[in-house]
Amino acid sequence: MAVSNWVVGAPQLGVSRGDLGSPKYPAFGFSYKNTNAENFPTWECFSVLGSLSVQNFQRGLTAIEEESSSSMSDICQEESVKREELQKSFTSLPRALSISNLSASAGDGSKERVAYKGVPGAFSEVAALKAYPKCEAVPCDDFEAAFKAVELWLVNKAILPIESSIGGSVHRNYDLLLRHRLHIVGEIQLVVNHCLMALPGVRKEELHRVLSHPQALTQCEISLGKLGVVKEGVDSTAGAAQFVASNSLRDTGAVASSRAAQLYGLDILAEKIQDDSDNVTRFLILAREPIFPITGRPFKTSIVFTLEEGPGILFKALAVFAMRDINLTKIESRPQRNRPLRVVNDSKNAGAKYFDYLFYIDFEASMSEPRAQHALGHLQEIATFLQVLGCYPMDVSL
Ligand SMILES: O=C(O)C(=O)C[C@]1(C(=O)O)C=C[C@@H](O)C=C1
């Protein structure tokens, strides 16, 4: 019997089976087999460990400027002492990892180490603690550093926002999912309650400017509009709170979590300021190895694929799920960065250029279910590239 076993579509992205297991592409994944008696396609988990070199990288939190207190009044001196205390407590917070400067101990292995983007108090840290209450949450400068921290074995997992019920998709993370060969092993849905915060004693009316992550500013558009302040996007919600506190900015507020207000000594002026009270952000948990799907609890599978151009092609691709009564929970399309434009050769439209897309789909079924295996086997016949990003338990805790 002929046996075909391959990493679906990997060659299209310039990654061949031979590359897998190399430092660039440590190989774990789902491979497609066409071997069983009924000639049904099956998907198997494989894992080939590649050796990874750990580079040095380290970067501290933004240095907090010291201010001369010689000309200050007693009150100012008191404030300065308080600020010094606060600054000392900031420096005891974990340091952020960045791509350019990576160095961190890989931990003693007794705790799950989970990378997230931002600084302590970020919603991503809250999500990490929801997923693993006893974990050591490791702050990173950006999403890419969080991916790399997992690849370099500095942490066990990364947790990253993928979509918000108000703000929509986090496109950067869709793109990074494909560029890095990590596996989705879980999801967390977090109710995001935004707080408006400022230095102790500052009133709402004194604020001219509010800082936060752009997603958070989008989620609070109406409330902030009523306040009539200038909105400024920064790297993370908690980073905004830290900035206001460490620079003693009396005219500037921050939108962040209540945990951030507590960590950076700010007063909460208003709670739940998001435009929709049901503000939920969905986070993905990524790891080096996929998990083995079990039956008996609801699982989700995430895939990415590409299609040829033509009428009804996407309809046909989606029909493979509808035919098997498989519910789709998310569809996202992103430009194919390695081939953003496709030149058409047919006689009617010769020379025309179409945008070329990657389609990301989440569906409610586990890879251990024959209906999911058959659906992907069927999709494989239509798709020019197909990759399973992960199969993981659904978060049904909301
Ligand atoms: O800045 C933070 O606190 C984050 O964790 C990031 C982030 C995001 O990127 O969407 C996470 C949840 C909220 O929706 C706002 C911001």
The ligand as an ORCA input file, in Angstrom:
! r2SCAN-3c Opt
* xyz 0 1
  O      -1.723     45.938     26.963
  C      -2.217     44.958     27.535
  O      -2.592     45.004     28.694
  C      -2.359     43.719     26.802
  O      -2.344     42.667     27.396
  C      -2.608     43.794     25.337
  C      -4.091     43.847     24.955
  C      -4.224     43.617     23.408
  O      -3.250     43.574     22.686
  O      -5.364     43.486     22.973
  C      -4.818     42.771     25.644
  C      -6.079     42.916     26.068
  C      -6.817     44.176     25.934
  O      -7.701     43.967     24.860
  C      -5.952     45.321     25.617
  C      -4.672     45.155     25.235
*
